[in-house]
Amino acid sequence: MEERVILVDENDTEIGTMGKLEAHQRGVLHRAFSVFVFDSSGRLMLQKRASNKYHSGGLWTNTCCSHPRAGELVVDAAHRRLKSEMGFDCPLTEVHSLTYRAEFSNGLIEHEYDHMFVGVWDGTPLINSEEVDEWQWMDIEELRRQIAEHPEQYTYWFKIALEDVLKSKLSGTPRLS
């Protein structure tokens, strides 16, 4: 069965569905989510996307990300994919959203209305090797330094979302843009 994404307008209002690959070939705006899990000392859990992913494979990014299914609440999809990709679940709070568009060298286009979720968890994930090559906890200051020195090693959306998520997390209040 073909995986489908939820098409949305600039206000995140649903306007239909489309096959996931077609949506990324045509660059159609669709709903997505990104999960950022921190440990109790403030480190962020990163994943290195499986190298066989159809775009951004082998790049470091936030804890997990994906697309909700038709009729699925975004937060429920975030929990589903966190369990599927990283092998654990934890309470999540939506803290931010953003819209971005990125074109990749293979001709695919990410055009997403991306909901950002934050959670806190202390543990060792059991990664799904079909989705994730590696994982690590990283101190935020070290992460900022690594991104500045090696931006090509990180996904596009992660680099634009990180500071907004950190500001929202630190303020303690959900913030939407």
RAQUI-V26150 format. One record per residue. RES is the residue in one letter. PSI is psi in whole degrees, -180 to 180 (NA if undefined). Layout:
# RAQUI-V26150
RES|PSI / RES|PSI
This chain:
# RAQUI-V26150
M|134 / E|133 / E|135 / R|153 / V|159 / I|118 / L|141 / V|164 / D|-174 / E|-11 / N|10 / D|26 / T|129 / E|136 / I|4 / G|-170 / T|163 / M|153 / G|140 / K|-47 / L|-44 / E|-42 / A|-38 / H|-23 / Q|-37 / R|-13 / G|36 / V|136 / L|128 / H|162 / R|140 / A|175 / F|155 / S|133 / V|134 / F|109 / V|127 / F|154 / D|177 / S|-14 / S|3 / G|2 / R|149 / L|135 / M|120 / L|153 / Q|148 / K|116 / R|142 / A|137 / S|-16 / N|5 / K|149 / Y|-15 / H|153 / S|22 / G|142 / G|6 / L|150 / W|146 / T|-177 / N|175 / T|-45 / C|162 / C|155 / S|-154 / H|140 / P|157 / R|161 / A|131 / G|0 / E|132 / L|145 / V|-42 / V|-37 / D|-39 / A|-39 / A|-44 / H|-43 / R|-49 / R|-33 / L|-44 / K|-42 / S|-43 / E|-42 / M|-8 / G|20 / F|172 / D|157 / C|164 / P|140 / L|144 / T|130 / E|128 / V|-14 / H|162 / S|155 / L|159 / T|135 / Y|162 / R|128 / A|132 / E|137 / F|160 / S|-21 / N|8 / G|-7 / L|155 / I|125 / E|121 / H|97 / E|144 / Y|102 / D|119 / H|128 / M|128 / F|144 / V|140 / G|165 / V|132 / W|139 / D|115 / G|-173 / T|120 / P|160 / L|88 / I|149 / N|111 / S|-13 / E|-20 / E|-32 / V|129 / D|-42 / E|169 / W|163 / Q|152 / W|138 / M|133 / D|140 / I|-43 / E|-39 / E|-40 / L|-46 / R|-43 / R|-45 / Q|-42 / I|-41 / A|-39 / E|-30 / H|60 / P|-26 / E|-11 / Q|1 / Y|150 / T|152 / Y|-53 / W|-34 / F|-44 / K|-34 / I|-22 / A|-27 / L|-54 / E|-37 / D|-41 / V|-43 / L|-42 / K|-44 / S|-41 / K|-43 / L|-34 / S|-21 / G|1 / T|134 / P|144 / R|128 / L|148 / S|NA
